[in-house]
Amino acid sequence: MSGSDFLEIFVGGEPARVRSLFQEARRFAPSIIFIDEIDAIGGARGRGRSSGGNNVRERTLNQLLVEMDGFATSSGVVVLASTNRHDILDKALLRPGRFDRQITIGKPDFKGFVGADIANVCNEAALLAARRESTIINMEHFEAETDRVIGGLEKKNKVISKLERRTIAYHESGHAVAGWFLEHAEPLVKVAIIPRGTALGFAQYLNSEKHVKTKEQLFDMTCMTLGGRAAEQVLIGKISTGAHDDLKKVTNMTYAQTAALIDNEVRKLVAKAYDHTVQLIEQHREHVAQIAELLLEKEVLHQEDLVQVLGERPFTSSEPTNYDRFKQGFEEENKETKDDTEGKTAQDDGSSSPVIPEVVVAWFVVCNCECRILNVL
């Protein structure tokens, strides 16, 4: 049951409901009690002002603690609970003999989606394919819905002047070119100047699953983040307010490098990275201008478009990178899709009606929550 199920409309019945639950569990032992969202009743006592609602929760929590202390080791009852706010739980709940064992169930990786996000992207991609009267769901549909989940809805009707649009194009082009010629920068997947959410443009990179980064990697990532600001300074001569978020990001990055050092060291690292990025943009200013003009023309550029203008990245690795595997996987999938489509076309006599694509749901048995094993008795 859910933690909020213990809280009744009429005040005073909550402790009785807790007692009834544990009595029933003992009667049907061996049994399992699972309390979902236990933070609804298990929050730390004494937080905030004393009110009727807090008093009800505290009485319910006290009764829960009493019932758990009353278990014998041979009662055959296992108590489980889950929460995504373990930081606010009362310490008495977490002491040995009660909820003393914790199991963290995170996302598939530290930058990925949870199962519900993946299922949502798949379903939305199927709906998008249906709206476009497509009989199959291809990578274009998945990419469009992934961008929507990450960046928000497109706002093509947003009024942007030609000067602002050109500034945005040069800003995003600076990110793309700077990252392209920095060895330790993350591989670029896509750059666009279509407004999404609160952003007027974005550059999307393939995040590596590295938990520890070297000083060189952090420096190149800092330079890549400053690429937009440097491009505005070198090619436009003015710096817009759009670079504010970039400065916030690089300041956080440099704090990760300096740890407890004084703020002066942070400013030195940011200045060093910015000077290096300006030199890089000066060296490739023609490339930045070409990418910006392409963005103004197409609005969205993929990695293949950058290769045509910039050539292959001038860095090699002895082992395949995440982007190599990413690219290879989609090439193989596109080939299989093309073969299947050609086979179906050869068998089609032209008399069949359009088929609404099937809704695809991808489920992973994962959740972004804290799950605790409580009191195995």
TASULNOR-V243967 format. One record per backbone hydrogen bond with DSSP energy under -1.0 kcal/mol. CO is the residue of the C=O (numbers start at 1). NH is the residue of the N-H. If there is no record, write none. Layout:
BEGIN
CO:NH
CO:NH
END
This chain:
BEGIN
1:36
2:5
3:6
4:7
10:13
13:17
14:18
15:19
16:20
17:21
18:22
19:23
20:24
21:25
22:26
23:27
24:28
26:29
31:78
33:80
35:82
36:3
37:40
38:41
38:42
42:90
51:55
52:56
53:57
54:58
55:59
56:60
57:61
58:62
59:63
60:64
61:65
62:66
63:67
64:68
65:69
66:70
68:71
72:75
76:31
77:377
78:33
79:374
80:35
81:372
82:38
83:370
85:88
86:89
88:44
90:93
93:99
95:98
98:100
98:375
101:373
103:371
105:369
109:112
114:118
115:119
116:120
117:121
118:122
119:123
120:124
121:125
122:126
123:127
124:128
125:129
126:130
127:131
128:132
129:134
130:133
138:142
139:143
140:144
141:145
142:146
143:147
144:148
145:149
146:150
147:151
148:152
153:197
155:158
161:165
162:166
163:167
164:168
165:169
166:170
167:171
168:172
169:173
170:174
171:175
172:176
173:177
174:178
175:179
176:180
177:181
182:185
187:206
189:303
190:204
191:301
192:202
195:155
196:199
199:196
202:192
204:189
204:190
208:210
214:218
215:219
216:220
217:221
218:222
219:223
220:224
221:225
222:226
224:227
226:230
227:231
228:232
229:233
230:234
231:235
232:236
232:237
240:243
241:244
243:247
244:248
245:249
246:250
247:251
248:252
249:253
250:254
251:255
252:256
254:258
255:259
258:261
262:265
263:267
264:268
265:269
266:270
267:271
268:272
269:273
270:274
271:275
272:276
273:277
274:278
275:279
276:280
277:281
278:282
279:283
280:284
284:288
285:289
286:290
287:291
288:292
289:293
290:294
291:295
292:296
293:297
294:298
295:299
299:193
301:191
302:306
303:307
304:308
305:309
306:310
307:311
313:315
321:325
322:326
323:327
324:328
325:329
326:330
327:331
328:332
329:333
330:334
331:335
332:336
333:337
334:338
335:339
336:340
337:341
338:342
339:343
340:344
341:345
342:346
343:347
344:348
364:366
367:369
369:105
370:83
371:103
372:81
373:101
374:79
377:76
END
